[in-house]
């Protein structure tokens, strides 16, 4: 039974290899996206991590700050 499922009338090699290829591509895409996110977060913290209290209050008033905080709470990878 299991051997027939894997063999799939001669097409099993092609079907299973395409699934494996797709999984490898998705894993690579996920890892590349996660690495880019970490890189961008580090750039953000370098630029805005060491602000004094006046600069923090001014940054919180800006629209882009609110958008970053809103998306950061929903997209945790």
MOPAC internal coordinates of N, CA, C and O (Angstrom, degrees):
PM7 1SCF
backbone

  N    0.0000 0     0.00 0     0.00 0    0    0    0
  C    1.4550 1     0.00 0     0.00 0    1    0    0
  C    1.5263 1   111.07 1     0.00 0    2    1    0
  O    1.2310 1   120.37 1   128.40 1    3    2    1
  N    1.3217 1   116.89 1   -51.60 1    3    2    1
  C    1.4607 1   120.52 1  -178.17 1    5    3    2
  C    1.5186 1   110.87 1   -67.90 1    6    5    3
  O    1.2310 1   120.59 1   142.20 1    7    6    5
  N    1.3257 1   116.48 1   -37.80 1    7    6    5
  C    1.4549 1   120.17 1   179.86 1    9    7    6
  C    1.5238 1   110.86 1   -66.35 1   10    9    7
  O    1.2310 1   119.72 1   142.87 1   11   10    9
  N    1.3284 1   118.13 1   -37.13 1   11   10    9
  C    1.4633 1   120.76 1   175.92 1   13   11   10
  C    1.5235 1   111.40 1   -65.30 1   14   13   11
  O    1.2310 1   120.39 1   142.16 1   15   14   13
  N    1.3182 1   116.85 1   -37.84 1   15   14   13
  C    1.4710 1   120.30 1   178.31 1   17   15   14
  C    1.5263 1   110.48 1   -64.38 1   18   17   15
  O    1.2310 1   120.18 1   137.63 1   19   18   17
  N    1.3231 1   117.26 1   -42.37 1   19   18   17
  C    1.4579 1   120.75 1  -179.28 1   21   19   18
  C    1.5262 1   110.49 1   -71.02 1   22   21   19
  O    1.2310 1   119.80 1   142.88 1   23   22   21
  N    1.3187 1   117.99 1   -37.12 1   23   22   21
  C    1.4583 1   121.85 1  -177.75 1   25   23   22
  C    1.5298 1   111.56 1   -72.34 1   26   25   23
  O    1.2310 1   119.03 1   141.38 1   27   26   25
  N    1.3173 1   119.46 1   -38.62 1   27   26   25
  C    1.4661 1   126.44 1   176.74 1   29   27   26
  C    1.5255 1   113.00 1    48.85 1   30   29   27
  O    1.2310 1   120.56 1  -129.10 1   31   30   29
  N    1.3154 1   116.53 1    50.90 1   31   30   29
  C    1.4699 1   123.14 1   178.69 1   33   31   30
  C    1.5274 1   112.65 1    54.63 1   34   33   31
  O    1.2310 1   119.98 1  -143.05 1   35   34   33
  N    1.3195 1   117.64 1    36.95 1   35   34   33
  C    1.4539 1   121.45 1   177.80 1   37   35   34
  C    1.5138 1   115.06 1    93.61 1   38   37   35
  O    1.2310 1   120.10 1   169.18 1   39   38   37
  N    1.3078 1   117.41 1   -10.82 1   39   38   37
  C    1.4658 1   120.80 1  -177.84 1   41   39   38
  C    1.5307 1   113.35 1   -99.96 1   42   41   39
  O    1.2310 1   120.24 1  -179.05 1   43   42   41
  N    1.2958 1   117.14 1     0.95 1   43   42   41
  C    1.4633 1   121.38 1  -176.29 1   45   43   42
  C    1.5100 1   113.63 1   -59.83 1   46   45   43
  O    1.2310 1   120.19 1   141.16 1   47   46   45
  N    1.3144 1   117.25 1   -38.84 1   47   46   45
  C    1.4631 1   120.86 1  -179.06 1   49   47   46
  C    1.5247 1   110.02 1   -62.38 1   50   49   47
  O    1.2310 1   120.58 1   137.01 1   51   50   49
  N    1.3228 1   116.50 1   -42.99 1   51   50   49
  C    1.4652 1   120.56 1  -178.57 1   53   51   50
  C    1.5293 1   112.13 1   -70.38 1   54   53   51
  O    1.2310 1   121.18 1   137.76 1   55   54   53
  N    1.3309 1   115.34 1   -42.24 1   55   54   53
  C    1.4626 1   119.54 1  -178.03 1   57   55   54
  C    1.5193 1   110.71 1   -67.73 1   58   57   55
  O    1.2310 1   120.42 1   131.12 1   59   58   57
  N    1.3241 1   116.80 1   -48.88 1   59   58   57
  C    1.4674 1   119.89 1  -177.88 1   61   59   58
  C    1.5279 1   111.42 1   -67.49 1   62   61   59
  O    1.2310 1   119.80 1   144.14 1   63   62   61
  N    1.3367 1   117.99 1   -35.86 1   63   62   61
  C    1.4677 1   118.93 1   177.91 1   65   63   62
  C    1.5313 1   111.02 1   -68.12 1   66   65   63
  O    1.2310 1   120.11 1   145.97 1   67   66   65
  N    1.3362 1   117.39 1   -34.03 1   67   66   65
  C    1.4688 1   118.84 1   178.17 1   69   67   66
  C    1.5286 1   110.81 1   -69.52 1   70   69   67
  O    1.2310 1   120.12 1   143.44 1   71   70   69
  N    1.3356 1   117.37 1   -36.56 1   71   70   69
  C    1.4663 1   119.48 1   175.45 1   73   71   70
  C    1.5267 1   110.53 1   -64.96 1   74   73   71
  O    1.2310 1   120.42 1   138.26 1   75   74   73
  N    1.3140 1   116.80 1   -41.74 1   75   74   73
  C    1.4643 1   120.37 1   179.16 1   77   75   74
  C    1.5279 1   110.37 1   -63.91 1   78   77   75
  O    1.2310 1   120.21 1   135.87 1   79   78   77
  N    1.3241 1   117.21 1   -44.13 1   79   78   77
  C    1.4623 1   121.43 1   177.83 1   81   79   78
  C    1.5257 1   111.06 1   -59.38 1   82   81   79
  O    1.2310 1   120.21 1   136.86 1   83   82   81
  N    1.3310 1   117.21 1   -43.14 1   83   82   81
  C    1.4634 1   121.40 1   179.91 1   85   83   82
  C    1.5204 1   110.93 1   -64.37 1   86   85   83
  O    1.2310 1   119.92 1   137.02 1   87   86   85
  N    1.3218 1   117.75 1   -42.98 1   87   86   85
  C    1.4712 1   120.81 1   178.03 1   89   87   86
  C    1.5261 1   111.54 1   -61.93 1   90   89   87
  O    1.2310 1   120.76 1   138.45 1   91   90   89
  N    1.3244 1   116.14 1   -41.55 1   91   90   89
  C    1.4616 1   119.41 1   179.44 1   93   91   90
  C    1.5355 1   110.56 1   -65.13 1   94   93   91
  O    1.2310 1   120.31 1   138.97 1   95   94   93
  N    1.3234 1   117.01 1   -41.03 1   95   94   93
  C    1.4739 1   120.35 1   178.58 1   97   95   94
  C    1.5217 1   111.65 1   -64.76 1   98   97   95
  O    1.2310 1   120.25 1   136.95 1   99   98   97
  N    1.3334 1   117.14 1   -43.05 1   99   98   97
  C    1.4670 1   119.95 1   178.69 1  101   99   98
  C    1.5207 1   111.22 1   -64.62 1  102  101   99
  O    1.2310 1   120.19 1   139.80 1  103  102  101
  N    1.3252 1   117.24 1   -40.20 1  103  102  101
  C    1.4632 1   120.23 1   178.92 1  105  103  102
  C    1.5283 1   110.47 1   -64.20 1  106  105  103
  O    1.2310 1   120.46 1   137.76 1  107  106  105
  N    1.3318 1   116.73 1   -42.24 1  107  106  105
  C    1.4661 1   120.27 1   177.83 1  109  107  106
  C    1.5148 1   112.24 1   -63.65 1  110  109  107
  O    1.2310 1   120.47 1   137.82 1  111  110  109
  N    1.3230 1   116.71 1   -42.18 1  111  110  109
  C    1.4593 1   120.93 1   177.90 1  113  111  110
  C    1.5231 1   111.36 1   -63.24 1  114  113  111
  O    1.2310 1   120.58 1   138.18 1  115  114  113
  N    1.3363 1   116.50 1   -41.82 1  115  114  113
  C    1.4650 1   120.61 1   178.30 1  117  115  114
  C    1.5280 1   110.63 1   -62.00 1  118  117  115
  O    1.2310 1   120.40 1   133.82 1  119  118  117
  N    1.3311 1   116.84 1   -46.18 1  119  118  117
  C    1.4641 1   120.05 1  -177.84 1  121  119  118
  C    1.5299 1   111.33 1   -66.90 1  122  121  119
  O    1.2310 1   120.05 1   141.68 1  123  122  121
  N    1.3230 1   117.51 1   -38.32 1  123  122  121
  C    1.4693 1   120.12 1   178.11 1  125  123  122
  C    1.5247 1   110.83 1   -66.06 1  126  125  123
  O    1.2310 1   120.42 1   138.88 1  127  126  125
  N    1.3341 1   116.80 1   -41.12 1  127  126  125
  C    1.4631 1   120.49 1   179.35 1  129  127  126
  C    1.5220 1   111.08 1   -66.23 1  130  129  127
  O    1.2310 1   120.74 1   139.10 1  131  130  129
  N    1.3221 1   116.19 1   -40.90 1  131  130  129
  C    1.4657 1   119.80 1   179.22 1  133  131  130
  C    1.5302 1   111.17 1   -65.59 1  134  133  131
  O    1.2310 1   120.27 1   139.92 1  135  134  133
  N    1.3259 1   117.09 1   -40.08 1  135  134  133
  C    1.4727 1   120.42 1   178.03 1  137  135  134
  C    1.5222 1   110.74 1   -64.66 1  138  137  135
  O    1.2310 1   120.02 1   139.76 1  139  138  137
  N    1.3217 1   117.57 1   -40.24 1  139  138  137
  C    1.4627 1   120.98 1   178.50 1  141  139  138
  C    1.5267 1   111.16 1   -65.55 1  142  141  139
  O    1.2310 1   120.56 1   139.93 1  143  142  141
  N    1.3410 1   116.54 1   -40.07 1  143  142  141
  C    1.4666 1   120.58 1   177.51 1  145  143  142
  C    1.5227 1   110.94 1   -61.24 1  146  145  143
  O    1.2310 1   120.35 1   134.80 1  147  146  145
  N    1.3049 1   116.93 1   -45.20 1  147  146  145
  C    1.4688 1   120.76 1   179.79 1  149  147  146
  C    1.5301 1   110.14 1   -63.50 1  150  149  147
  O    1.2310 1   120.39 1   139.58 1  151  150  149
  N    1.3320 1   116.85 1   -40.42 1  151  150  149
  C    1.4599 1   121.15 1   178.36 1  153  151  150
  C    1.5280 1   111.00 1   -62.29 1  154  153  151
  O    1.2310 1   120.32 1   135.17 1  155  154  153
  N    1.3278 1   116.99 1   -44.83 1  155  154  153
  C    1.4648 1   120.80 1   179.73 1  157  155  154
  C    1.5306 1   111.43 1   -67.53 1  158  157  155
  O    1.2310 1   120.15 1   142.54 1  159  158  157
  N    1.3320 1   117.31 1   -37.46 1  159  158  157
  C    1.4625 1   119.83 1   177.23 1  161  159  158
  C    1.5223 1   110.70 1   -64.04 1  162  161  159
  O    1.2310 1   120.38 1   139.19 1  163  162  161
  N    1.3164 1   116.88 1   -40.81 1  163  162  161
  C    1.4676 1   120.10 1   178.49 1  165  163  162
  C    1.5209 1   111.16 1   -64.05 1  166  165  163
  O    1.2310 1   120.32 1   139.21 1  167  166  165
  N    1.3266 1   117.00 1   -40.79 1  167  166  165
  C    1.4686 1   119.83 1   176.71 1  169  167  166
  C    1.5315 1   110.65 1   -62.77 1  170  169  167
  O    1.2310 1   120.48 1   140.18 1  171  170  169
  N    1.3266 1   116.68 1   -39.82 1  171  170  169
  C    1.4607 1   120.53 1   178.92 1  173  171  170
  C    1.5247 1   110.86 1   -63.06 1  174  173  171
  O    1.2310 1   120.49 1   134.22 1  175  174  173
  N    1.3511 1   116.66 1   -45.78 1  175  174  173
  C    1.4584 1   119.73 1  -178.33 1  177  175  174
  C    1.5205 1   111.96 1   -68.61 1  178  177  175
  O    1.2310 1   119.91 1   148.37 1  179  178  177
  N    1.3271 1   117.78 1   -31.63 1  179  178  177
  C    1.4624 1   119.79 1   176.61 1  181  179  178
  C    1.5247 1   109.97 1   -66.23 1  182  181  179
  O    1.2310 1   121.06 1   139.25 1  183  182  181
  N    1.3244 1   115.58 1   -40.75 1  183  182  181
  C    1.4633 1   119.32 1  -177.13 1  185  183  182
  C    1.5242 1   112.37 1   -77.26 1  186  185  183
  O    1.2310 1   120.07 1   138.98 1  187  186  185
  N    1.3176 1   117.47 1   -41.02 1  187  186  185
  C    1.4602 1   120.70 1  -173.23 1  189  187  186
  C    1.5260 1   114.44 1  -114.77 1  190  189  187
  O    1.2310 1   119.69 1  -175.39 1  191  190  189
  N    1.3135 1   118.20 1     4.61 1  191  190  189
  C    1.4600 1   120.99 1  -175.41 1  193  191  190
  C    1.5109 1   114.95 1   -74.13 1  194  193  191
  O    1.2310 1   120.12 1   150.29 1  195  194  193
  N    1.3202 1   117.38 1   -29.71 1  195  194  193
  C    1.4610 1   120.65 1  -173.82 1  197  195  194
  C    1.5282 1   111.17 1  -117.06 1  198  197  195
  O    1.2310 1   120.75 1  -121.56 1  199  198  197
  N    1.2850 1   116.16 1    58.44 1  199  198  197
  C    1.4570 1   120.42 1   178.06 1  201  199  198
  C    1.5292 1   109.92 1   -95.93 1  202  201  199
  O    1.2310 1   120.57 1   -29.55 1  203  202  201
  N    1.3182 1   116.52 1   150.45 1  203  202  201
  C    1.4616 1   118.09 1   174.42 1  205  203  202
  C    1.5303 1   108.78 1   -79.80 1  206  205  203
  O    1.2310 1   120.22 1    -3.75 1  207  206  205
  N    1.3097 1   117.18 1   176.25 1  207  206  205
  C    1.4691 1   120.80 1  -172.61 1  209  207  206
  C    1.5257 1   112.69 1   -64.67 1  210  209  207
  O    1.2310 1   119.77 1   144.25 1  211  210  209
  N    1.3251 1   118.04 1   -35.75 1  211  210  209
  C    1.4682 1   120.42 1   177.77 1  213  211  210
  C    1.5329 1   110.95 1   -66.32 1  214  213  211
  O    1.2310 1   120.85 1   138.31 1  215  214  213
  N    1.3112 1   115.99 1   -41.69 1  215  214  213
  C    1.4627 1   119.70 1   179.21 1  217  215  214
  C    1.5285 1   111.37 1   -67.74 1  218  217  215
  O    1.2310 1   120.10 1   145.14 1  219  218  217
  N    1.3049 1   117.42 1   -34.86 1  219  218  217
  C    1.4700 1   121.23 1   177.61 1  221  219  218
  C    1.5228 1   110.23 1   -64.27 1  222  221  219
  O    1.2310 1   120.24 1   135.00 1  223  222  221
  N    1.3233 1   117.15 1   -45.00 1  223  222  221
  C    1.4610 1   120.35 1   179.63 1  225  223  222
  C    1.5265 1   111.10 1   -63.48 1  226  225  223
  O    1.2310 1   120.36 1   141.24 1  227  226  225
  N    1.3142 1   116.91 1   -38.76 1  227  226  225
  C    1.4667 1   120.82 1   178.84 1  229  227  226
  C    1.5333 1   111.12 1   -68.70 1  230  229  227
  O    1.2310 1   120.49 1   141.37 1  231  230  229
  N    1.3227 1   116.67 1   -38.63 1  231  230  229
  C    1.4695 1   120.37 1   179.51 1  233  231  230
  C    1.5234 1   111.22 1   -67.64 1  234  233  231
  O    1.2310 1   120.13 1   145.02 1  235  234  233
  N    1.3300 1   117.36 1   -34.98 1  235  234  233
  C    1.4676 1   120.78 1   179.95 1  237  235  234
  C    1.5233 1   112.23 1   -67.31 1  238  237  235
  O    1.2310 1   120.23 1   157.08 1  239  238  237
  N    1.3044 1   117.17 1   -22.92 1  239  238  237
  C    1.4643 1   120.85 1   179.09 1  241  239  238
  C    1.5222 1   111.59 1   -77.71 1  242  241  239
  O    1.2310 1   120.07 1   160.35 1  243  242  241
  N    1.3207 1   117.47 1   -19.65 1  243  242  241
  C    1.4573 1   120.81 1  -175.47 1  245  243  242
  C    1.5215 1   111.38 1   -76.06 1  246  245  243
  O    1.2310 1   121.28 1   -31.96 1  247  246  245
  N    1.3206 1   115.15 1   148.04 1  247  246  245
  C    1.4594 1   122.00 1  -177.11 1  249  247  246
  C    1.5259 1   111.44 1   -65.89 1  250  249  247
  O    1.2310 1   119.54 1   139.63 1  251  250  249
  N    1.3237 1   118.48 1   -40.37 1  251  250  249
  C    1.4611 1   121.96 1  -176.14 1  253  251  250
  C    1.5256 1   110.79 1   -65.01 1  254  253  251
  O    1.2310 1   119.97 1   145.89 1  255  254  253
  N    1.3222 1   117.67 1   -34.11 1  255  254  253
  C    1.4580 1   121.20 1   178.00 1  257  255  254
  C    1.5241 1   109.91 1   -62.46 1  258  257  255
  O    1.2310 1   120.81 1   135.70 1  259  258  257
  N    1.3269 1   116.06 1   -44.30 1  259  258  257
  C    1.4619 1   120.40 1  -179.86 1  261  259  258
  C    1.5192 1   111.22 1   -64.86 1  262  261  259
  O    1.2310 1   120.01 1   143.01 1  263  262  261
  N    1.3318 1   117.59 1   -36.99 1  263  262  261
  C    1.4562 1   120.78 1   178.20 1  265  263  262
  C    1.5202 1   111.41 1   -67.95 1  266  265  263
  O    1.2310 1   120.01 1   140.02 1  267  266  265
  N    1.3185 1   117.59 1   -39.98 1  267  266  265
  C    1.4617 1   121.08 1   179.43 1  269  267  266
  C    1.5213 1   110.18 1   -65.50 1  270  269  267
  O    1.2310 1   120.00 1   135.26 1  271  270  269
  N    1.3111 1   117.60 1   -44.74 1  271  270  269
  C    1.4621 1   120.66 1   179.88 1  273  271  270
  C    1.5245 1   110.52 1   -64.88 1  274  273  271
  O    1.2310 1   119.75 1   140.52 1  275  274  273
  N    1.3231 1   118.09 1   -39.48 1  275  274  273
  C    1.4635 1   121.03 1  -179.35 1  277  275  274
  C    1.5296 1   111.01 1   -65.46 1  278  277  275
  O    1.2310 1   119.87 1   137.28 1  279  278  277
  N    1.3220 1   117.86 1   -42.72 1  279  278  277
  C    1.4659 1   119.48 1  -179.13 1  281  279  278
  C    1.5127 1   111.39 1   -76.40 1  282  281  279
  O    1.2310 1   119.81 1   151.37 1  283  282  281
  N    1.3146 1   117.97 1   -28.63 1  283  282  281
  C    1.4691 1   120.09 1  -178.60 1  285  283  282
  C    1.5216 1   111.16 1   -69.08 1  286  285  283
  O    1.2310 1   119.29 1   148.97 1  287  286  285
  N    1.3226 1   118.96 1   -31.03 1  287  286  285
  C    1.4531 1   120.28 1  -179.55 1  289  287  286
  C    1.5222 1   112.22 1   -76.11 1  290  289  287
  O    1.2310 1   120.04 1   157.16 1  291  290  289
  N    1.3362 1   117.54 1   -22.84 1  291  290  289
  C    1.4616 1   119.79 1  -178.75 1  293  291  290
  C    1.5230 1   113.19 1   -96.35 1  294  293  291
  O    1.2310 1   119.12 1   156.88 1  295  294  293
  N    1.2975 1   119.28 1   -23.12 1  295  294  293
  C    1.4715 1   120.21 1  -173.53 1  297  295  294
  C    1.5220 1   110.52 1  -114.12 1  298  297  295
  O    1.2310 1   120.54 1  -104.81 1  299  298  297
  N    1.2909 1   116.58 1    75.19 1  299  298  297
  C    1.4652 1   120.83 1   175.05 1  301  299  298
  C    1.5294 1   108.26 1   -96.57 1  302  301  299
  O    1.2310 1   121.31 1   -61.50 1  303  302  301
  N    1.3273 1   115.09 1   118.50 1  303  302  301
  C    1.4587 1   119.06 1  -178.71 1  305  303  302
  C    1.5035 1   108.73 1   -97.63 1  306  305  303
  O    1.2310 1   120.10 1   180.00 1  307  306  305

